Amino acid sequence: MLEHAKANFRAYKIRPSYFELVHRDIFDELPRIEAGSIDSVFCFGVRYCSTSHQQIFEAISESSPRCVMIDTYASASAKRVVEVRIEKTERDILVSRSGEMLRTLLLGVPSRRALNDMLGYFGGHYFDWKARPPQDWAALEDYQQGKRVTIVAQTKQFNHSRSGK
């Protein structure tokens, strides 16, 4: 995953000195980061690989990045829910706090309505893929069908919405 991301950064001619990509436990890594020392946090697939949604938002908020982008699957439920699912994978995935590689995952997939409530608490908005549709949806079917969503928050909103600043 990181090698693919680095290849994309090279393709867009973004200098390596401008970014650091990490693939670590979000609950261990974010508290170590000095507030304001990072510009952006990108979470791709993290939201549904956890049932600790509020803790993830709080950990991100406390690191005080200027921008947060979260890409996640969303439940199709019209209710305000986090669906708990057990999913088997074809390959080992590091998601365990103990560092174990797992093939069976406990997922917490929030509905759009639940995500809206979380965003209301922490600030942010959806990137509406359908309002700015790509020319080719071939690799983006999950977004076109509403199965995945992208959330974008600028930390002025994200960090201060709880205190009303």
C-alpha positions as CSV (number, residue, x, y, z in Angstrom):
1,M,0.0,0.0,0.0
2,L,2.7,2.5,0.9
3,E,4.7,1.6,-2.2
4,H,1.7,2.3,-4.3
5,A,1.1,5.7,-2.6
6,K,4.8,6.6,-3.1
7,A,4.5,5.7,-6.8
8,N,1.5,8.0,-7.1
9,F,3.4,10.9,-5.4
10,R,6.3,10.4,-7.8
11,A,3.9,10.3,-10.7
12,Y,2.5,13.7,-9.6
13,K,6.1,15.0,-9.1
14,I,5.6,15.6,-5.4
15,R,9.1,15.8,-3.7
16,P,9.7,13.1,-1.1
17,S,10.8,15.8,1.4
18,Y,7.2,17.2,1.3
19,F,5.6,14.1,2.8
20,E,6.0,11.1,5.1
21,L,3.8,8.1,4.6
22,V,3.3,5.8,7.6
23,H,1.3,2.6,8.0
24,R,1.1,2.1,11.8
25,D,-1.5,1.8,14.6
26,I,-3.4,5.1,14.6
27,F,-3.9,4.9,18.4
28,D,-0.2,4.5,19.0
29,E,1.1,6.9,16.3
30,L,-1.1,10.0,16.6
31,P,-0.6,10.7,20.3
32,R,3.2,10.9,19.6
33,I,2.8,13.6,17.0
34,E,3.4,17.1,18.3
35,A,0.2,19.2,17.8
36,G,0.5,21.4,14.6
37,S,3.6,19.6,13.3
38,I,1.8,17.9,10.4
39,D,-0.2,19.4,7.6
40,S,-2.5,16.6,6.6
41,V,-3.9,13.2,7.8
42,F,-5.2,10.8,5.2
43,C,-7.0,7.7,6.4
44,F,-7.9,5.2,3.7
45,G,-9.8,2.2,4.9
46,V,-9.1,2.9,8.6
47,R,-12.7,3.9,9.6
48,Y,-14.3,0.6,8.9
49,C,-11.4,-1.6,10.2
50,S,-12.3,-0.3,13.7
51,T,-15.2,-0.1,16.0
52,S,-13.6,2.8,17.9
53,H,-14.8,5.7,15.7
54,Q,-14.9,8.4,18.3
55,Q,-11.4,7.6,19.5
56,I,-10.1,7.8,15.9
57,F,-11.6,11.2,15.4
58,E,-10.3,12.4,18.8
59,A,-6.8,11.1,18.1
60,I,-6.7,12.9,14.7
61,S,-8.1,16.1,16.2
62,E,-5.5,16.2,19.0
63,S,-2.7,16.0,16.4
64,S,-4.0,19.3,15.0
65,P,-3.4,18.7,11.3
66,R,-4.6,21.5,8.9
67,C,-6.5,19.0,6.7
68,V,-8.0,15.6,7.2
69,M,-9.3,13.3,4.5
70,I,-11.0,10.0,5.4
71,D,-12.1,7.5,2.8
72,T,-14.3,4.7,4.0
73,Y,-17.0,2.3,3.3
74,A,-20.5,3.4,4.3
75,S,-23.4,1.3,5.3
76,A,-26.5,1.6,3.1
77,S,-28.7,1.8,6.1
78,A,-30.9,5.0,6.4
79,K,-30.6,4.7,10.2
80,R,-27.9,6.2,12.4
81,V,-25.9,3.0,12.9
82,V,-22.5,1.5,12.9
83,E,-22.9,-2.0,11.4
84,V,-20.7,-4.6,13.0
85,R,-19.5,-7.2,10.5
86,I,-17.0,-10.0,10.5
87,E,-15.1,-10.3,7.2
88,K,-12.6,-12.8,6.0
89,T,-9.8,-11.5,3.8
90,E,-7.7,-13.3,1.2
91,R,-4.4,-12.1,2.7
92,D,-3.0,-11.2,6.1
93,I,-3.8,-7.7,7.3
94,L,-2.1,-5.9,10.2
95,V,-5.0,-4.5,12.3
96,S,-4.4,-6.0,15.7
97,R,-3.1,-3.8,18.5
98,S,-0.7,-6.7,19.4
99,G,0.8,-6.6,15.9
100,E,-0.9,-9.8,14.8
101,M,-1.6,-10.4,11.1
102,L,-5.2,-11.3,10.8
103,R,-7.4,-12.8,8.1
104,T,-10.7,-12.4,9.9
105,L,-11.6,-8.8,10.8
106,L,-14.2,-7.2,13.1
107,L,-15.4,-4.2,11.2
108,G,-17.6,-1.2,12.2
109,V,-19.2,0.3,9.1
110,P,-21.0,3.5,9.8
111,S,-24.0,4.7,7.8
112,R,-23.9,8.1,6.1
113,R,-26.3,9.3,8.8
114,A,-23.9,8.1,11.5
115,L,-21.0,9.7,9.7
116,N,-23.0,13.0,9.5
117,D,-23.4,13.0,13.2
118,M,-19.7,12.3,13.7
119,L,-18.9,15.1,11.3
120,G,-21.3,17.4,13.1
121,Y,-19.4,16.8,16.3
122,F,-15.9,17.1,14.8
123,G,-16.6,19.3,11.8
124,G,-16.0,18.5,8.1
125,H,-18.0,17.7,5.0
126,Y,-18.4,15.0,2.3
127,F,-16.6,15.3,-1.0
128,D,-19.5,14.7,-3.3
129,W,-18.2,12.4,-6.1
130,K,-21.5,12.8,-8.0
131,A,-21.4,16.6,-8.0
132,R,-18.0,16.4,-9.7
133,P,-18.1,13.1,-11.5
134,P,-15.0,11.7,-13.1
135,Q,-15.1,11.1,-16.8
136,D,-14.6,7.4,-16.2
137,W,-16.3,5.7,-13.2
138,A,-14.5,2.4,-14.0
139,A,-12.4,2.3,-10.8
140,L,-14.9,4.2,-8.7
141,E,-18.0,2.1,-8.8
142,D,-18.2,2.0,-5.0
143,Y,-18.4,5.8,-4.9
144,Q,-20.9,5.9,-7.7
145,Q,-23.1,3.4,-5.8
146,G,-22.7,5.2,-2.5
147,K,-20.9,2.3,-0.9
148,R,-17.8,4.4,-0.1
149,V,-17.6,8.0,0.9
150,T,-14.8,10.6,1.2
151,I,-14.8,13.0,4.1
152,V,-12.8,16.2,3.9
153,A,-12.2,18.5,7.0
154,Q,-10.1,21.5,7.4
155,T,-8.9,21.5,11.0
156,K,-10.2,25.0,11.7
157,Q,-13.6,23.2,11.7
158,F,-12.3,19.9,12.8
159,N,-10.4,20.9,16.0
160,H,-12.7,23.6,17.3
161,S,-16.2,22.4,16.5
162,R,-16.5,20.7,19.9
163,S,-15.6,23.9,21.8
164,G,-17.7,26.2,19.7
165,K,-14.7,28.3,18.6
